[in-house]
Amino acid sequence: QARVGLTDADPSWASVWPSAAALAFHITSKEGKEAVRGKAVAELGAGLGVAGLTAASVGASSVTLCDRDPLALHCAMSSAVVCG
């Protein structure tokens, strides 16, 4: 018996999309660090939260991860805890 909500799950969040990797790479550049340092950052459709967690690591004052799938957010927050 399938649990409610899991039968139509969309696992697209479970992979790091090339655009997320590219944005995270840019955030680690001098210009990217300057753009996010001390700022509030929101990542929409965060999935695993790669870009948002990268922004946090370079000094964003706060990061909000948004995704329609609660499991994606759980995994992103677990990564944040593990990575500090």
VEXDREN-2710 file (C-alpha; in Angstrom, 1 decimal):
% VEXDREN-2710
k/r/px/py/pz
1/GLN/0.0/0.0/0.0
2/ALA/1.5/3.3/-1.0
3/ARG/1.5/6.1/1.5
4/VAL/-0.4/9.3/0.6
5/GLY/1.7/11.7/-1.3
6/LEU/4.5/9.3/-2.3
7/THR/2.8/7.8/-5.3
8/ASP/3.2/11.0/-7.4
9/ALA/6.6/12.0/-6.0
10/ASP/8.9/13.9/-8.4
11/PRO/12.5/12.8/-7.7
12/SER/14.0/15.6/-9.8
13/TRP/15.3/17.3/-6.7
14/ALA/17.5/14.4/-5.8
15/SER/20.1/15.3/-8.4
16/VAL/22.4/18.3/-8.5
17/TRP/21.3/20.1/-11.6
18/PRO/24.0/21.7/-13.8
19/SER/22.5/25.1/-13.2
20/ALA/22.8/24.7/-9.4
21/ALA/26.4/23.5/-9.7
22/ALA/27.2/26.5/-12.0
23/LEU/25.5/29.0/-9.6
24/ALA/27.4/27.4/-6.6
25/PHE/30.6/27.7/-8.5
26/HIS/29.9/31.4/-9.3
27/ILE/29.1/32.1/-5.7
28/THR/32.6/30.9/-4.7
29/SER/34.2/33.5/-7.1
30/LYS/35.2/36.9/-5.8
31/GLU/32.2/38.5/-7.5
32/GLY/29.8/35.9/-6.2
33/LYS/31.1/36.2/-2.6
34/GLU/30.7/40.0/-2.8
35/ALA/27.2/39.6/-4.1
36/VAL/26.0/37.4/-1.2
37/ARG/28.1/38.3/1.8
38/GLY/25.9/39.8/4.4
39/LYS/22.8/39.4/2.4
40/ALA/19.6/37.4/2.9
41/VAL/19.5/34.7/0.2
42/ALA/16.5/32.7/-1.0
43/GLU/16.9/29.6/-3.2
44/LEU/13.6/28.8/-5.0
45/GLY/13.2/25.2/-6.1
46/ALA/16.2/24.4/-3.9
47/GLY/16.2/20.7/-4.2
48/LEU/19.4/19.7/-2.4
49/GLY/20.2/23.3/-1.6
50/VAL/23.6/23.4/-3.2
51/ALA/23.5/27.1/-4.2
52/GLY/21.9/28.2/-0.9
53/LEU/24.3/26.2/1.2
54/THR/27.2/27.6/-0.8
55/ALA/25.9/31.1/-0.2
56/ALA/25.8/30.4/3.6
57/SER/29.3/29.1/3.5
58/VAL/30.7/32.3/2.0
59/GLY/28.9/34.6/4.4
60/ALA/25.2/35.2/3.5
61/SER/23.5/36.6/6.6
62/SER/20.6/34.2/6.2
63/VAL/19.5/31.6/3.7
64/THR/16.0/30.4/3.0
65/LEU/15.6/27.2/1.0
66/CYS/12.2/26.7/-0.7
67/ASP/11.0/23.6/-2.5
68/ARG/7.6/22.0/-3.0
69/ASP/8.9/18.6/-1.8
70/PRO/9.3/18.3/1.9
71/LEU/11.8/15.4/1.5
72/ALA/14.1/17.7/-0.6
73/LEU/14.1/20.2/2.2
74/HIS/14.8/17.5/4.8
75/CYS/17.8/16.4/2.8
76/ALA/19.0/19.9/2.2
77/MET/18.8/20.7/6.0
78/SER/20.5/17.4/6.8
79/SER/23.4/18.5/4.5
80/ALA/23.5/21.9/6.3
81/VAL/23.8/20.2/9.7
82/VAL/26.5/17.8/8.5
83/CYS/28.5/20.5/6.7
84/GLY/28.1/23.1/9.5
END
